Amino acid sequence: MTALPVTRLTVLRAHRLTTHRTMRLLELRALTGIHLTLVCHRPRLPAALYQALQTADYSLTIDLDAARRHYYGMSIAEPPLADESAGTAGRWLTLPALERLISYDSPRPCADPCTPPLIAWRHRPPPAPLTEHTAQRVAHRLHAATAHPRLAAAVAAALFTGASLQQLATARPRDYDTAAATLALHDRARYTDGCAAHPVPPWAGVFLRAAVCFTRLVSGDDQELLAAQGDRAHLLRVAEMARLRPPQPPAARRQGPVGRVEWDWRERQEAEQYEAMPASRRPSRR
């Protein structure tokens, strides 16, 4: 709500809310500054709702025309995201940037403050930026697939960084620079790109802002900004719910049943090529 920004929330059938749930909504209102409207489908306020509202500054409207003026007279800060057509919403979006999401690299976060320069892409090609249309579809799907800010932000970050889960897990809230629109990922041992800042495209900024708000709210600045190492299964499930996947192997090379996403196809392919090389030609590995 803070990141989008959502400015109002309307709850229907509010007469069915318990005192505890009403208090939670009032806490949400105080935390986000949202304009909260509770619609009670009864001629009088139930006792639980009346008791909870005694702790808040509220107004009561019982006239339908006054309620319409109250509701529709408010401006909406941001237009809603356009829905995909029914014919395309269920189709997979195959995105090469997700090929390294479950890579075997193992960078670690920096213990000391680190403000790295923009990534130079010396060791691998940059992920292709999403077209405006594809970015809109990805954003809409992530919003629909999960309400978890960190998991949604992790999938979004994987798409503009091409980074693995291990490297995404090095980011902390301080690594997202809102003013510069960059996200710093760390790799002091240089398994991949070293410590580097990645430009954040506008479509992904809302997910990073939400993750920062959420992480600071629940745990502080030393917690992972994006998905942690133990969140791998949850992260892949969110991507699959959003119908996002990396390129898939040809039918003859599949190791799983038809319809299951194979996330490690690129890693398996590289491992096979490495094992097939003569020992004298193999690059040294850390």
Sequence and secondary structure as in RCSB ss.txt:
>XXXX:A:sequence
MTALPVTRLTVLRAHRLTTHRTMRLLELRALTGIHLTLVCHRPRLPAALYQALQTADYSLTIDLDAARRHYYGMS
IAEPPLADESAGTAGRWLTLPALERLISYDSPRPCADPCTPPLIAWRHRPPPAPLTEHTAQRVAHRLHAATAHPR
LAAAVAAALFTGASLQQLATARPRDYDTAAATLALHDRARYTDGCAAHPVPPWAGVFLRAAVCFTRLVSGDDQEL
LAAQGDRAHLLRVAEMARLRPPQPPAARRQGPVGRVEWDWRERQEAEQYEAMPASRRPSRR
>XXXX:A:secstr
 TTTT  EEEES GGG  HHHHHHHHHHHHHH  EEEE   SSS  HHHHHHHTTS       HHHHHHHHHTS 
 SS       HHHHTS EE GGGGGTT S      SS     B    SS       HHHHHHHHHHHHHH   HH
HHHHHHHHHHH   HHHHTT  GGGEETTTTEEEE  TT SSS SEEEE  HHHHHHHHHHHHHHHHHT TTS S
S  GGGHHHHHHHHHHTTEE     GGG  S TT   TTHHHHHHHHHHHHS GGG     
